[in-house]
Amino acid sequence: MSARLARAALWTAGVLVAAWLVAPTLVVIPLSFTDKVSLTFPPTGWSTRWYANFFGDSAWTAALANSLLVGVLVAVVATTLGTAAAFGLSRWTNGRGAAAASVLLLAPMIVPGIILAIGIYAVFLKLGLAGTLVGFVAAHTVLAMPFVVVSVTASLRTFDERLETAAASLGAGRWATFRQVTLPLIMPGVVSGALFAFVTSFDEVVVSLFIQSPTLVTLPVQMYSSVTRETDPTLAAAATMILVLTTVLVGGGLTLAARACIEVGQSHSLIAAMRIVAS
Amino acid sequence: MAALLSPLSPSGPAPAAAPAEKGAGSRRGTRNWPFLLIVPALLVLLAVFAYPVAQTFVSAFTTPSPGTGNFAWFFGSSANVAVLTRTFSTALWATVICLCLAYPYAYLMTVASPRARAALLLIVMLPFWTSLMVRTFAWLVLLQDTGVVNGFLGLLGLGPVSLVRTQAGVLIGMVQILMPFMVLPLYSVMSGIDRRLLTAAQSLGARPLVALLRVFVPLSLPGVAAGATMVFITSLGFYVTPALLGSPSEALISQFMYTQVSGMLMWGRGGAMAVVLFAATLLLIGLLGLATRAGRRSRAGAR
């Protein structure tokens, strides 16, 4: 009896925590369809005027276009570099070198964002990269690459290296082996890495706040400055669209990653282990 | 911990195979080809990560004039030291609250059926990837004086409480956002604990709760240490949530850094605070490393 009671208590606590993790964010969805000018919840009437407002305002649409462009470029660059690095890391026989390289590859996850933001801002100001597309892509690539490395490494771990030996014994060169044997088999890890890279860039606020310029503002930066200025339900419309887009992409990424969430979950606790090892 | 790290450590048998390859001769020149694949990523990291961060640290000692003037400025004013103390106490509270909420959740994940476990894991992972800006905005709406939380408190007969622009508001937002950093390390350690030990303890006469407290909890401590360090370190450098949910008069160190650098262009002062923040981070990692090693040794000794 008491065991059943304990189990019920445990489940109650778990469900409450789960609700608290998910529910508060969902409040932006009904809010975006309010017909009032204020952000009162729950809304009393419904309309789509705030979406019309979003797409009618060039500040919002430009920010959305910038975020999509930067995100796609970051996904391409970070996935290419990160996949190559993860593959090299898994085949490098120099254990100490590989350990040092993997510490550097994952380090951007550990250093507080504000420190990196100040540093990048200073360097970019000097190089004239602040507020440029190249600058945004470079900064976001650094933040996104660790997620690609982690995701690709996880799928390389389940890959049977003997397949490469077999391909080589049949006369395939190293590149042909990679293209035709390895890459197709680690594709889920590569694609989920690309999705995470896009989302990392699409959500990034702190570094972007520093390197923004009046001509290049990303969606989270536009949201940040609107929040501090006014409370307009257009914000809720923007938030809803970001929420839906990132949830779809991340849901896809998590499902794609081999053994879905477990693998990625472990990869994230790897950050914790990293910190210990780094000492 | 070794198991956690394995995804990035080089594959096991490879080093053993290396000497044989050395003898092969014909392949000697191309033996380091994997390294060449890492080079482009490393170059980008050196240019856009390592160099800027190093530059920030150096500026603390060189800008505007060489010396430790920036540190003297920072530690010389009680208001600045108060920012530092506030940052640490907020991080400590966030860690404690996260632990209290995450421990039962992670434990539930280890005893739930595989399907329920996947659902619980997804619930932790999805917010991890949900835009920080969107979540902070949602909290801003919920916590405002006329918001849902205050409406609910009103129903209970508790007058409106100011939550936005207070430390309480910052904590509520931060804890929700930091939860995955606590749940995931906890879960990965807890799932490795042999549950038959609990059965064994009970068969020797321990009541279930006693068995849990004396057998399971001590074995889960490495997860607690890893999760707590993660949450604590991450909250030390948090910017967006405290900036939007907190009060400008009760700034945390990251907000202070932002105003010094972005608003006043005091690069050296920003750099000095970056050094302090980073030193605190490294110190915590070091302490955790020592604690983990000591724990492992005492467990090995017990065996």
Interface residues (C-beta under 8 A of the other chain):
Chain A: S2 A3 A6 L10 W11 A13 G14 V17 A18 W20 L21 V22 P24 T25 L26 V27 V28 L31 L39 T40 F41 L81 G82 A84 A85 F87 G88 L89 S90 R91 W92 T93 N94 G95 G97 A98 A99 A101 S102 L104 L105 L106 A107 P108 I110 V111 P112 G113 I114 I115 L116 I118 G119 I120 Y121 A122 V123 A138 A139 T141 V142 M145 V149 V150 T153 A154 R157 E161 R174 F196 V199 F202 D203 V205 V206 L209 F210 P220 M223 Y224 V227 T228 L235 A236 A239 I242 L243 T246 T247 V250 G251 L254 A260 C261 I262 V264 G265 Q266 S267 H268 S269 L270 I271 A272 A273 M274 R275 I276 V277 A278 S279
Chain B: M1 L4 L5 S6 P7 L8 S9 P10 S11 A14 P15 A17 A18 E21 R31 N32 W33 P34 F35 L36 L37 I38 P40 A41 L42 V44 L45 A47 V48 F49 A50 Y51 P52 V53 A54 Q55 T56 S59 L101 A102 P104 Y105 Y107 L108 V111 A118 L120 L121 L122 I123 V124 M125 L126 P127 F128 W129 T130 S131 L132 M133 V134 R135 F137 A138 W139 L140 V141 L142 Q144 T146 G147 V148 Q176 M179 P180 F181 L184 P185 Y187 S188 P208 L209 A226 G227 T229 M230 I233 T234 L236 G237 Y239 V240 L244 S254 M257 Y258 V261 S262 W267 G270 G271 A274 L277 F278 T281 L282 I285 G286 L288 G289 T292
